[in-house]
Amino acid sequence: DAMVIQNPRYQVTQFGKPVTLSCSQTLNHNVMYWYQQKSSQAPKLLFHYYDKDFNNEADTPDNFQSRRPNTSFCFLDIRSPGLGDAAMYLCATSRPGSKNIQYFGAGTRLSVL
Amino acid sequence: SQQGEEDPQALSIQEGENATMNCSYKTSINNLQWYRQNSGRGLVHLILIRSNEREKHSGRLRVTLDTSKKSSSLLITASRAADTASYFCATGEDAGGTSYGKLTFGQGTILTVHP
């Protein structure tokens, strides 16, 4: 089945140690999104790609960066994780012309020790 | 400021009862969507209603949209224990003719359905 896959499901890192989360999709969608979701809160958009065109949200900290080497893969890099970065990170995709219905992966739960 | 605000924040009902969740938003929208999130998982799209529609049904789901009041409601009829999840509304921005736009999610309603 076509889907959005996030790895790993759970990631533990140390304060200040860089970490990379990955997302892959078999939907061949042009748009990929990264969201941060803290407990009992709404998902917060960090950035998105339309193909290779990168779009950063104004309030996304510089500590967060992303790479999209091809249509299928997108990475979220956290350069120096702080305790406040512990959260669920969600990847989603959408296809232009589809009214922006988004398809989400299962998420990566990041813990920072 | 948060685009979508939902109420109630939490709802607890018995199996077989109906569950109603409400969402309010602030800006012009192209469409409004509802998503479901099981604990510790990603979001799953449930239903979309366009800004020129007033009501839409899908199975046990009924969504209404009142653009004059900038509000929407999601009704789940004959609820089941498996409906236990968080439910989020999301507004699709009026992207001014572009073919895609961002979603802004509400804070969500935590629904618990007791067997």
gemmi code that builds the backbone of each chain (N, CA, C; Angstrom):
import gemmi

chains = {
    "A": [
        ("ASP", (0.841, -1.198, 0.000), (0.000, 0.000, 0.000), (0.878, 1.250, 0.000)),
        ("ALA", (0.441, 2.243, -0.769), (1.160, 3.510, -0.760), (1.018, 4.156, 0.604)),
        ("MET", (2.112, 4.726, 1.079), (2.041, 5.252, 2.428), (3.193, 6.195, 2.738)),
        ("VAL", (3.123, 6.744, 3.951), (4.155, 7.631, 4.469), (4.782, 6.912, 5.671)),
        ("ILE", (6.094, 6.766, 5.613), (6.784, 5.977, 6.631), (7.797, 6.850, 7.346)),
        ("GLN", (7.742, 6.819, 8.647), (8.699, 7.594, 9.436), (9.570, 6.656, 10.254)),
        ("ASN", (10.854, 6.955, 10.250), (11.804, 6.180, 11.038), (12.747, 7.106, 11.796)),
        ("PRO", (13.134, 6.736, 13.001), (12.545, 5.641, 13.760), (11.220, 6.059, 14.379)),
        ("ARG", (10.503, 5.171, 14.997), (9.264, 5.535, 15.700), (9.584, 6.241, 17.015)),
        ("TYR", (10.652, 5.839, 17.634), (11.087, 6.445, 18.893), (12.568, 6.759, 18.779)),
        ("GLN", (12.939, 7.951, 19.178), (14.328, 8.383, 19.113), (14.683, 9.049, 20.429)),
        ("VAL", (15.779, 8.600, 21.004), (16.286, 9.220, 22.223), (17.624, 9.846, 21.893)),
        ("THR", (17.800, 11.094, 22.257), (19.069, 11.762, 22.034), (19.469, 12.506, 23.298)),
        ("GLN", (20.704, 12.948, 23.297), (21.188, 13.720, 24.440), (21.107, 15.198, 24.135)),
        ("PHE", (20.984, 15.959, 25.170), (20.959, 17.411, 25.049), (22.143, 17.862, 24.195)),
        ("GLY", (21.865, 18.608, 23.124), (22.926, 19.152, 22.293), (23.477, 18.216, 21.233)),
        ("LYS", (23.053, 16.944, 21.228), (23.589, 15.996, 20.242), (22.699, 15.978, 18.994)),
        ("PRO", (23.270, 16.269, 17.829), (22.445, 16.335, 16.604), (21.695, 15.036, 16.359)),
        ("VAL", (20.510, 15.208, 15.807), (19.675, 14.048, 15.511), (18.969, 14.286, 14.185)),
        ("THR", (18.766, 13.212, 13.443), (18.058, 13.269, 12.161), (16.886, 12.315, 12.169)),
        ("LEU", (15.741, 12.830, 11.779), (14.542, 12.005, 11.627), (14.262, 11.878, 10.135)),
        ("SER", (13.753, 10.716, 9.750), (13.538, 10.514, 8.325), (12.089, 10.204, 7.997)),
        ("CYS", (11.739, 10.520, 6.773), (10.390, 10.291, 6.272), (10.508, 9.858, 4.817)),
        ("SER", (9.760, 8.832, 4.465), (9.715, 8.420, 3.067), (8.272, 8.219, 2.658)),
        ("GLN", (8.015, 8.386, 1.375), (6.643, 8.236, 0.881), (6.637, 7.504, -0.442)),
        ("THR", (5.602, 6.711, -0.619), (5.427, 5.985, -1.881), (4.231, 6.541, -2.648)),
        ("LEU", (3.730, 7.703, -2.200), (2.558, 8.300, -2.835), (2.919, 9.165, -4.038)),
        ("ASN", (4.222, 9.456, -4.177), (4.701, 10.323, -5.262), (4.076, 11.726, -5.195)),
        ("HIS", (3.875, 12.191, -3.969), (3.302, 13.519, -3.785), (4.380, 14.591, -3.861)),
        ("ASN", (3.994, 15.738, -4.442), (4.948, 16.828, -4.608), (5.305, 17.513, -3.293)),
        ("VAL", (4.335, 17.562, -2.385), (4.502, 18.377, -1.183), (4.754, 17.479, 0.018)),
        ("MET", (5.766, 17.839, 0.794), (6.049, 17.141, 2.050), (6.157, 18.167, 3.173)),
        ("TYR", (5.622, 17.808, 4.320), (5.548, 18.715, 5.467), (6.189, 18.062, 6.692)),
        ("TRP", (6.748, 18.918, 7.537), (7.167, 18.474, 8.875), (6.422, 19.291, 9.911)),
        ("TYR", (5.824, 18.572, 10.873), (5.111, 19.193, 11.981), (5.760, 18.773, 13.295)),
        ("GLN", (5.659, 19.655, 14.264), (6.018, 19.325, 15.639), (4.728, 19.318, 16.447)),
        ("GLN", (4.536, 18.268, 17.236), (3.349, 18.193, 18.080), (3.743, 17.852, 19.504)),
        ("LYS", (3.459, 18.765, 20.419), (3.705, 18.507, 21.835), (2.424, 17.975, 22.463)),
        ("SER", (2.591, 17.405, 23.624), (1.502, 16.687, 24.266), (0.240, 17.536, 24.363)),
        ("SER", (-0.875, 16.951, 23.896), (-2.198, 17.583, 23.967), (-2.266, 18.917, 23.231)),
        ("GLN", (-1.411, 19.090, 22.230), (-1.442, 20.314, 21.446), (-1.696, 20.012, 19.972)),
        ("ALA", (-1.979, 21.060, 19.236), (-2.154, 20.924, 17.795), (-0.814, 20.710, 17.119)),
        ("PRO", (-0.785, 20.000, 16.016), (0.451, 19.934, 15.226), (0.822, 21.338, 14.753)),
        ("LYS", (2.109, 21.641, 14.834), (2.607, 22.961, 14.441), (3.517, 22.777, 13.243)),
        ("LEU", (3.204, 23.445, 12.165), (3.988, 23.301, 10.944), (5.359, 23.944, 11.127)),
        ("LEU", (6.395, 23.180, 10.804), (7.774, 23.696, 10.869), (8.210, 24.228, 9.512)),
        ("PHE", (8.045, 23.390, 8.485), (8.356, 23.776, 7.113), (7.734, 22.781, 6.151)),
        ("HIS", (7.789, 23.138, 4.874), (7.324, 22.208, 3.864), (8.093, 22.410, 2.565)),
        ("TYR", (8.080, 21.381, 1.762), (8.696, 21.398, 0.440), (7.602, 21.228, -0.613)),
        ("TYR", (7.682, 22.048, -1.642), (6.942, 21.766, -2.862), (8.018, 21.364, -3.860)),
        ("ASP", (8.086, 20.093, -4.160), (9.216, 19.531, -4.904), (10.499, 19.922, -4.167)),
        ("LYS", (11.396, 20.647, -4.799), (12.644, 21.018, -4.119), (12.561, 22.413, -3.505)),
        ("ASP", (11.433, 23.063, -3.681), (11.256, 24.417, -3.174), (10.951, 24.362, -1.680)),
        ("PHE", (11.869, 24.899, -0.864), (11.768, 24.830, 0.594), (11.048, 26.060, 1.132)),
        ("ASN", (10.110, 25.832, 2.054), (9.345, 26.910, 2.650), (9.390, 26.782, 4.171)),
        ("ASN", (10.036, 27.746, 4.785), (10.217, 27.728, 6.236), (9.136, 28.579, 6.896)),
        ("GLU", (8.554, 28.098, 7.987), (7.635, 28.939, 8.746), (8.446, 29.999, 9.494)),
        ("ALA", (7.859, 31.174, 9.651), (8.594, 32.313, 10.219), (9.090, 32.035, 11.632)),
        ("ASP", (8.336, 31.247, 12.388), (8.708, 31.036, 13.789), (9.413, 29.697, 14.016)),
        ("THR", (9.849, 29.052, 12.963), (10.611, 27.811, 13.135), (12.040, 28.156, 13.549)),
        ("PRO", (12.497, 27.623, 14.675), (13.852, 27.961, 15.135), (14.912, 27.515, 14.130)),
        ("ASP", (16.022, 28.251, 14.113), (17.135, 27.921, 13.229), (17.743, 26.561, 13.534)),
        ("ASN", (17.487, 26.084, 14.720), (17.975, 24.782, 15.160), (17.402, 23.636, 14.317)),
        ("PHE", (16.289, 23.903, 13.630), (15.629, 22.897, 12.814), (15.942, 23.158, 11.349)),
        ("GLN", (16.390, 22.095, 10.673), (16.637, 22.204, 9.255), (16.074, 20.972, 8.563)),
        ("SER", (15.967, 21.057, 7.258), (15.396, 19.938, 6.522), (16.123, 19.753, 5.205)),
        ("ARG", (16.070, 18.529, 4.723), (16.634, 18.181, 3.420), (15.649, 17.296, 2.681)),
        ("ARG", (15.580, 17.509, 1.383), (14.749, 16.626, 0.564), (15.571, 16.238, -0.656)),
        ("PRO", (16.302, 15.144, -0.576), (17.187, 14.769, -1.684), (16.455, 14.302, -2.930)),
        ("ASN", (15.255, 13.791, -2.773), (14.449, 13.362, -3.917), (12.977, 13.377, -3.531)),
        ("THR", (12.104, 13.013, -4.465), (10.665, 13.075, -4.213), (10.254, 12.223, -3.026)),
        ("SER", (10.927, 11.094, -2.849), (10.464, 10.105, -1.878), (10.905, 10.375, -0.456)),
        ("PHE", (12.011, 11.060, -0.277), (12.591, 11.178, 1.063), (12.674, 12.622, 1.535)),
        ("CYS", (12.483, 12.780, 2.840), (12.651, 14.087, 3.456), (13.198, 13.858, 4.858)),
        ("PHE", (14.145, 14.696, 5.268), (14.788, 14.542, 6.562), (14.598, 15.797, 7.391)),
        ("LEU", (14.468, 15.594, 8.690), (14.434, 16.689, 9.652), (15.685, 16.581, 10.502)),
        ("ASP", (16.503, 17.624, 10.457), (17.725, 17.666, 11.256), (17.534, 18.652, 12.401)),
        ("ILE", (17.830, 18.199, 13.594), (17.831, 19.089, 14.759), (19.268, 19.205, 15.208)),
        ("ARG", (19.830, 20.390, 15.032), (21.282, 20.533, 15.178), (21.749, 20.411, 16.629)),
        ("SER", (21.015, 21.004, 17.529), (21.403, 20.981, 18.940), (20.129, 20.869, 19.771)),
        ("PRO", (19.645, 19.650, 19.916), (18.346, 19.494, 20.611), (18.383, 19.976, 22.045)),
        ("GLY", (17.359, 20.709, 22.396), (17.162, 21.115, 23.777), (16.008, 20.343, 24.377)),
        ("LEU", (15.854, 20.468, 25.694), (14.782, 19.741, 26.377), (13.417, 20.119, 25.812)),
        ("GLY", (13.293, 21.358, 25.373), (12.033, 21.834, 24.824), (11.706, 21.270, 23.455)),
        ("ASP", (12.647, 20.565, 22.843), (12.408, 19.972, 21.525), (11.835, 18.570, 21.616)),
        ("ALA", (11.705, 18.060, 22.824), (11.076, 16.751, 22.990), (9.621, 16.862, 22.556)),
        ("ALA", (9.235, 16.021, 21.615), (7.900, 16.132, 21.020), (7.693, 14.976, 20.064)),
        ("MET", (6.497, 14.919, 19.503), (6.216, 14.030, 18.385), (6.461, 14.830, 17.115)),
        ("TYR", (7.199, 14.250, 16.179), (7.442, 14.897, 14.900), (6.704, 14.116, 13.821)),
        ("LEU", (5.856, 14.843, 13.104), (4.986, 14.219, 12.107), (5.381, 14.682, 10.708)),
        ("CYS", (5.461, 13.739, 9.813), (5.691, 14.017, 8.402), (4.370, 13.810, 7.670)),
        ("ALA", (4.107, 14.640, 6.700), (2.885, 14.498, 5.921), (3.165, 14.842, 4.471)),
        ("THR", (2.308, 14.366, 3.593), (2.441, 14.666, 2.176), (1.094, 15.110, 1.624)),
        ("SER", (1.137, 15.820, 0.524), (-0.093, 16.147, -0.183), (0.217, 16.330, -1.659)),
        ("ARG", (-0.848, 16.287, -2.421), (-0.714, 16.422, -3.872), (-1.454, 17.677, -4.295)),
        ("PRO", (-0.821, 18.586, -5.036), (-1.518, 19.785, -5.509), (-2.777, 19.411, -6.276)),
        ("GLY", (-3.821, 20.182, -6.054), (-5.081, 19.910, -6.719), (-5.971, 18.961, -5.951)),
        ("SER", (-5.493, 18.501, -4.799), (-6.277, 17.548, -4.007), (-6.920, 18.225, -2.815)),
        ("LYS", (-7.055, 19.557, -2.873), (-7.648, 20.334, -1.784), (-6.797, 20.242, -0.519)),
        ("ASN", (-5.546, 19.905, -0.708), (-4.591, 19.853, 0.398), (-4.980, 18.849, 1.473)),
        ("ILE", (-5.582, 17.759, 1.087), (-5.739, 16.655, 2.024), (-4.352, 16.089, 2.265)),
        ("GLN", (-3.992, 15.934, 3.536), (-2.645, 15.511, 3.887), (-2.654, 14.084, 4.420)),
        ("TYR", (-1.593, 13.379, 4.080), (-1.417, 11.988, 4.499), (-0.225, 11.949, 5.443)),
        ("PHE", (-0.467, 11.453, 6.614), (0.534, 11.509, 7.676), (1.210, 10.161, 7.914)),
        ("GLY", (2.484, 10.239, 8.307), (3.151, 9.077, 8.849), (2.744, 8.889, 10.305)),
        ("ALA", (3.248, 7.809, 10.892), (2.891, 7.481, 12.273), (3.617, 8.347, 13.289)),
        ("GLY", (4.626, 9.088, 12.829), (5.327, 9.994, 13.727), (6.562, 9.400, 14.354)),
        ("THR", (7.480, 10.262, 14.763), (8.644, 9.878, 15.556), (8.562, 10.607, 16.878)),
        ("ARG", (8.592, 9.852, 17.961), (8.572, 10.448, 19.304), (10.012, 10.691, 19.722)),
        ("LEU", (10.376, 11.955, 19.882), (11.745, 12.322, 20.254), (11.824, 12.639, 21.732)),
        ("SER", (12.745, 11.985, 22.398), (13.048, 12.289, 23.797), (14.443, 12.880, 23.875)),
        ("VAL", (14.622, 13.891, 24.701), (15.918, 14.541, 24.872), (16.326, 14.408, 26.336)),
        ("LEU", (17.479, 13.767, 26.551), (17.910, 13.522, 27.928), (18.956, 14.532, 28.370)),
    ],
    "B": [
        ("SER", (-1.823, 33.974, 15.830), (-2.861, 33.459, 16.709), (-3.392, 32.167, 16.118)),
        ("GLN", (-3.915, 31.322, 16.986), (-4.396, 30.025, 16.554), (-5.609, 30.184, 15.653)),
        ("GLN", (-5.584, 29.527, 14.506), (-6.688, 29.643, 13.569), (-7.895, 28.871, 14.035)),
        ("GLY", (-7.671, 27.601, 14.397), (-8.796, 26.767, 14.754), (-8.869, 26.538, 16.250)),
        ("GLU", (-9.989, 26.845, 16.825), (-10.201, 26.579, 18.242), (-11.327, 25.579, 18.353)),
        ("GLU", (-11.127, 24.567, 19.170), (-12.123, 23.526, 19.275), (-12.685, 23.450, 20.677)),
        ("ASP", (-13.934, 23.026, 20.732), (-14.513, 22.722, 22.030), (-15.503, 21.580, 21.878)),
        ("PRO", (-15.699, 20.749, 22.873), (-14.955, 20.845, 24.125), (-13.520, 20.332, 23.967)),
        ("GLN", (-12.665, 20.580, 24.936), (-11.313, 20.044, 24.901), (-11.330, 18.539, 25.113)),
        ("ALA", (-12.283, 18.080, 25.920), (-12.411, 16.648, 26.174), (-13.885, 16.296, 26.270)),
        ("LEU", (-14.205, 15.113, 25.773), (-15.586, 14.648, 25.751), (-15.595, 13.171, 26.103)),
        ("SER", (-16.424, 12.824, 27.074), (-16.506, 11.440, 27.523), (-17.949, 10.972, 27.407)),
        ("ILE", (-18.180, 9.902, 26.637), (-19.541, 9.432, 26.410), (-19.589, 7.910, 26.486)),
        ("GLN", (-20.785, 7.370, 26.468), (-20.985, 5.929, 26.448), (-21.177, 5.458, 25.011)),
        ("GLU", (-20.787, 4.237, 24.767), (-20.998, 3.637, 23.458), (-22.467, 3.774, 23.053)),
        ("GLY", (-22.679, 4.093, 21.789), (-24.035, 4.249, 21.284), (-24.530, 5.688, 21.290)),
        ("GLU", (-23.904, 6.519, 22.114), (-24.301, 7.932, 22.145), (-23.659, 8.673, 20.963)),
        ("ASN", (-24.180, 9.855, 20.708), (-23.599, 10.717, 19.675), (-22.575, 11.649, 20.301)),
        ("ALA", (-21.553, 11.979, 19.518), (-20.515, 12.901, 19.973), (-20.476, 14.090, 19.037)),
        ("THR", (-20.505, 15.279, 19.598), (-20.435, 16.500, 18.793), (-19.254, 17.342, 19.231)),
        ("MET", (-18.446, 17.716, 18.252), (-17.277, 18.558, 18.494), (-17.395, 19.801, 17.629)),
        ("ASN", (-16.957, 20.922, 18.165), (-17.094, 22.189, 17.464), (-15.738, 22.822, 17.208)),
        ("CYS", (-15.681, 23.581, 16.138), (-14.433, 24.220, 15.726), (-14.753, 25.632, 15.263)),
        ("SER", (-13.968, 26.598, 15.698), (-14.116, 27.958, 15.195), (-12.802, 28.398, 14.575)),
        ("TYR", (-12.905, 29.278, 13.595), (-11.711, 29.749, 12.921), (-11.833, 31.241, 12.673)),
        ("LYS", (-10.749, 31.841, 12.185), (-10.725, 33.311, 12.164), (-10.628, 33.926, 10.771)),
        ("THR", (-9.970, 33.229, 9.857), (-9.724, 33.879, 8.572), (-10.500, 33.202, 7.453)),
        ("SER", (-10.417, 33.769, 6.276), (-11.074, 33.192, 5.107), (-10.469, 31.830, 4.793)),
        ("ILE", (-11.324, 30.882, 4.462), (-10.829, 29.536, 4.202), (-11.293, 29.034, 2.843)),
        ("ASN", (-10.563, 28.072, 2.344), (-10.917, 27.385, 1.117), (-11.728, 26.138, 1.444)),
        ("ASN", (-11.312, 25.457, 2.490), (-12.047, 24.286, 2.952), (-11.727, 24.048, 4.420)),
        ("LEU", (-12.484, 23.161, 5.021), (-12.235, 22.786, 6.400), (-12.226, 21.264, 6.456)),
        ("GLN", (-11.246, 20.725, 7.146), (-11.092, 19.277, 7.212), (-11.108, 18.827, 8.669)),
        ("TRP", (-11.462, 17.587, 8.860), (-11.385, 16.959, 10.170), (-10.453, 15.762, 10.069)),
        ("TYR", (-9.600, 15.656, 11.078), (-8.647, 14.555, 11.163), (-8.817, 13.869, 12.516)),
        ("ARG", (-8.441, 12.624, 12.519), (-8.471, 11.816, 13.739), (-7.053, 11.383, 14.063)),
        ("GLN", (-6.721, 11.335, 15.348), (-5.399, 10.878, 15.772), (-5.561, 9.921, 16.939)),
        ("ASN", (-5.200, 8.682, 16.714), (-5.147, 7.728, 17.815), (-3.907, 8.019, 18.644)),
        ("SER", (-3.945, 7.655, 19.890), (-2.879, 7.986, 20.826), (-1.518, 7.524, 20.302)),
        ("GLY", (-0.576, 8.469, 20.215), (0.779, 8.140, 19.805), (0.944, 7.829, 18.335)),
        ("ARG", (-0.029, 8.190, 17.523), (0.034, 7.882, 16.091), (-0.104, 9.154, 15.268)),
        ("GLY", (-0.030, 8.993, 13.951), (-0.225, 10.125, 13.059), (-1.697, 10.445, 12.860)),
        ("LEU", (-1.948, 11.506, 12.123), (-3.319, 11.930, 11.866), (-3.861, 11.245, 10.621)),
        ("VAL", (-5.151, 10.999, 10.648), (-5.827, 10.379, 9.509), (-6.961, 11.300, 9.077)),
        ("HIS", (-6.978, 11.605, 7.793), (-8.033, 12.458, 7.255), (-9.374, 11.750, 7.309)),
        ("LEU", (-10.395, 12.483, 7.810), (-11.740, 11.906, 7.911), (-12.666, 12.447, 6.836)),
        ("ILE", (-12.749, 13.770, 6.738), (-13.755, 14.372, 5.875), (-13.356, 15.810, 5.593)),
        ("LEU", (-13.745, 16.285, 4.418), (-13.471, 17.656, 3.996), (-14.769, 18.305, 3.575)),
        ("ILE", (-14.938, 19.551, 3.962), (-16.100, 20.321, 3.521), (-15.586, 21.609, 2.893)),
        ("ARG", (-16.089, 21.921, 1.724), (-15.648, 23.119, 1.024), (-16.348, 24.349, 1.593)),
        ("SER", (-15.791, 25.491, 1.339), (-16.345, 26.727, 1.901), (-17.735, 27.046, 1.347)),
        ("ASN", (-18.089, 26.479, 0.188), (-19.419, 26.739, -0.376), (-20.426, 25.634, -0.030)),
        ("GLU", (-20.040, 24.718, 0.835), (-20.929, 23.655, 1.287), (-21.380, 23.945, 2.723)),
        ("ARG", (-22.548, 23.430, 3.076), (-23.077, 23.669, 4.421), (-23.083, 22.393, 5.259)),
        ("GLU", (-23.195, 21.258, 4.597), (-23.268, 20.001, 5.342), (-22.715, 18.883, 4.461)),
        ("LYS", (-22.087, 17.917, 5.143), (-21.559, 16.779, 4.409), (-21.614, 15.552, 5.305)),
        ("HIS", (-21.884, 14.400, 4.681), (-21.983, 13.154, 5.430), (-20.984, 12.147, 4.898)),
        ("SER", (-20.477, 11.324, 5.807), (-19.657, 10.194, 5.401), (-19.823, 9.116, 6.457)),
        ("GLY", (-20.591, 8.081, 6.127), (-20.842, 7.021, 7.111), (-21.509, 7.573, 8.353)),
        ("ARG", (-20.874, 7.377, 9.490), (-21.433, 7.878, 10.760), (-21.013, 9.309, 11.070)),
        ("LEU", (-20.327, 9.944, 10.140), (-19.849, 11.311, 10.346), (-20.756, 12.305, 9.635)),
        ("ARG", (-21.007, 13.407, 10.334), (-21.736, 14.514, 9.715), (-21.005, 15.795, 10.072)),
        ("VAL", (-20.660, 16.563, 9.058), (-19.955, 17.821, 9.269), (-20.827, 18.958, 8.771)),
        ("THR", (-20.872, 20.025, 9.549), (-21.550, 21.243, 9.113), (-20.550, 22.386, 9.092)),
        ("LEU", (-20.820, 23.350, 8.260), (-19.953, 24.512, 8.142), (-20.828, 25.757, 8.039)),
        ("ASP", (-20.555, 26.725, 8.878), (-21.247, 28.013, 8.850), (-20.183, 29.086, 8.647)),
        ("THR", (-20.015, 29.522, 7.421), (-18.948, 30.488, 7.140), (-19.261, 31.866, 7.700)),
        ("SER", (-20.545, 32.162, 7.905), (-20.884, 33.466, 8.480), (-20.452, 33.544, 9.939)),
        ("LYS", (-20.490, 32.399, 10.619), (-20.052, 32.340, 12.015), (-18.634, 31.809, 12.143)),
        ("LYS", (-18.040, 31.451, 11.015), (-16.696, 30.876, 11.015), (-16.636, 29.701, 12.004)),
        ("SER", (-17.526, 28.766, 11.805), (-17.546, 27.621, 12.710), (-17.962, 26.359, 11.966)),
        ("SER", (-17.560, 25.234, 12.539), (-17.897, 23.932, 11.988), (-18.157, 22.981, 13.139)),
        ("SER", (-18.937, 21.947, 12.858), (-19.128, 20.914, 13.864), (-18.977, 19.551, 13.221)),
        ("LEU", (-18.482, 18.620, 14.017), (-18.363, 17.223, 13.607), (-19.236, 16.399, 14.533)),
        ("LEU", (-20.151, 15.662, 13.948), (-21.025, 14.774, 14.703), (-20.678, 13.338, 14.359)),
        ("ILE", (-20.410, 12.553, 15.378), (-20.205, 11.110, 15.207), (-21.419, 10.430, 15.825)),
        ("THR", (-22.179, 9.739, 15.004), (-23.378, 9.080, 15.519), (-23.069, 7.660, 15.960)),
        ("ALA", (-23.863, 7.181, 16.898), (-23.754, 5.799, 17.380), (-22.301, 5.438, 17.660)),
        ("SER", (-21.688, 6.167, 18.559), (-20.244, 6.027, 18.785), (-19.878, 4.631, 19.289)),
        ("ARG", (-18.632, 4.277, 19.006), (-18.089, 2.974, 19.415), (-16.819, 3.212, 20.222)),
        ("ALA", (-16.431, 2.235, 21.002), (-15.201, 2.364, 21.784), (-14.009, 2.650, 20.862)),
        ("ALA", (-14.051, 2.095, 19.654), (-12.952, 2.299, 18.700), (-12.873, 3.737, 18.186)),
        ("ASP", (-13.886, 4.555, 18.454), (-13.842, 5.966, 18.062), (-13.009, 6.795, 19.026)),
        ("THR", (-12.590, 6.200, 20.127), (-11.762, 6.905, 21.107), (-10.485, 7.388, 20.433)),
        ("ALA", (-10.280, 8.704, 20.449), (-9.151, 9.321, 19.746), (-9.223, 10.827, 19.971)),
        ("SER", (-8.232, 11.533, 19.449), (-8.299, 12.993, 19.384), (-8.770, 13.390, 17.990)),
        ("TYR", (-9.597, 14.417, 17.940), (-10.143, 14.883, 16.673), (-9.749, 16.344, 16.480)),
        ("PHE", (-9.178, 16.618, 15.311), (-8.693, 17.958, 15.005), (-9.412, 18.509, 13.784)),
        ("CYS", (-9.806, 19.766, 13.868), (-10.218, 20.438, 12.651), (-8.992, 21.120, 12.068)),
        ("ALA", (-9.014, 21.308, 10.782), (-7.897, 21.964, 10.103), (-8.465, 22.815, 8.997)),
        ("THR", (-8.031, 24.045, 8.942), (-8.523, 24.937, 7.913), (-7.488, 25.066, 6.814)),
        ("GLY", (-7.977, 24.930, 5.594), (-7.129, 25.089, 4.434), (-7.177, 26.532, 4.006)),
        ("GLU", (-6.023, 27.154, 3.901), (-5.995, 28.579, 3.618), (-6.483, 28.849, 2.211)),
        ("ASP", (-7.024, 30.031, 2.058), (-7.398, 30.503, 0.731), (-6.101, 30.904, 0.052)),
        ("ALA", (-5.566, 30.017, -0.787), (-4.221, 30.208, -1.307), (-4.191, 31.095, -2.523)),
        ("GLY", (-5.288, 31.806, -2.765), (-5.276, 32.809, -3.826), (-5.035, 32.216, -5.197)),
        ("GLY", (-5.626, 31.068, -5.462), (-5.523, 30.502, -6.793), (-4.436, 29.455, -6.935)),
        ("THR", (-3.527, 29.374, -5.974), (-2.530, 28.304, -6.079), (-3.220, 26.978, -5.785)),
        ("SER", (-2.640, 25.931, -6.231), (-3.325, 24.646, -6.160), (-3.100, 23.911, -4.862)),
        ("TYR", (-2.326, 24.500, -3.964), (-2.201, 23.856, -2.668), (-1.967, 24.941, -1.638)),
        ("GLY", (-2.195, 24.633, -0.414), (-1.959, 25.589, 0.661), (-1.675, 24.851, 1.939)),
        ("LYS", (-1.413, 25.572, 2.981), (-1.094, 24.957, 4.265), (-2.368, 24.723, 5.054)),
        ("LEU", (-2.278, 23.818, 5.999), (-3.366, 23.585, 6.940), (-2.981, 24.159, 8.293)),
        ("THR", (-3.956, 24.726, 8.954), (-3.763, 25.167, 10.328), (-4.708, 24.354, 11.196)),
        ("PHE", (-4.139, 23.686, 12.177), (-4.914, 22.760, 13.000), (-5.426, 23.435, 14.271)),
        ("GLY", (-6.625, 23.021, 14.671), (-7.155, 23.413, 15.969), (-6.500, 22.617, 17.077)),
        ("GLN", (-6.857, 22.953, 18.312), (-6.227, 22.322, 19.479), (-6.707, 20.902, 19.702)),
        ("GLY", (-7.823, 20.552, 19.102), (-8.287, 19.176, 19.189), (-9.249, 18.912, 20.328)),
        ("THR", (-10.073, 17.898, 20.130), (-10.980, 17.399, 21.160), (-10.616, 15.951, 21.436)),
        ("ILE", (-10.391, 15.643, 22.700), (-10.092, 14.263, 23.091), (-11.416, 13.574, 23.379)),
        ("LEU", (-11.751, 12.584, 22.562), (-13.002, 11.847, 22.727), (-12.713, 10.494, 23.365)),
        ("THR", (-13.420, 10.204, 24.423), (-13.346, 8.887, 25.062), (-14.728, 8.263, 25.019)),
        ("VAL", (-14.803, 7.080, 24.418), (-16.066, 6.356, 24.335), (-15.959, 5.123, 25.215)),
        ("HIS", (-16.787, 5.076, 26.224), (-16.741, 3.963, 27.186), (-17.641, 2.821, 26.712)),
        ("PRO", (-17.110, 1.575, 26.761), (-17.912, 0.419, 26.328), (-19.131, 0.222, 27.231)),
    ],
}
model = gemmi.Model(1)
for chain_id, residues in chains.items():
    chain = gemmi.Chain(chain_id)
    for i, (resn, *xyz) in enumerate(residues, 1):
        res = gemmi.Residue()
        res.name, res.seqid = resn, gemmi.SeqId(i, " ")
        for name, pos in zip(("N", "CA", "C"), xyz):
            atom = gemmi.Atom()
            atom.name, atom.element = name, gemmi.Element(name[0])
            atom.pos, atom.b_iso = gemmi.Position(*pos), 0.0
            res.add_atom(atom)
        chain.add_residue(res)
    model.add_chain(chain)
structure = gemmi.Structure()
structure.add_model(model)
structure.setup_entities()
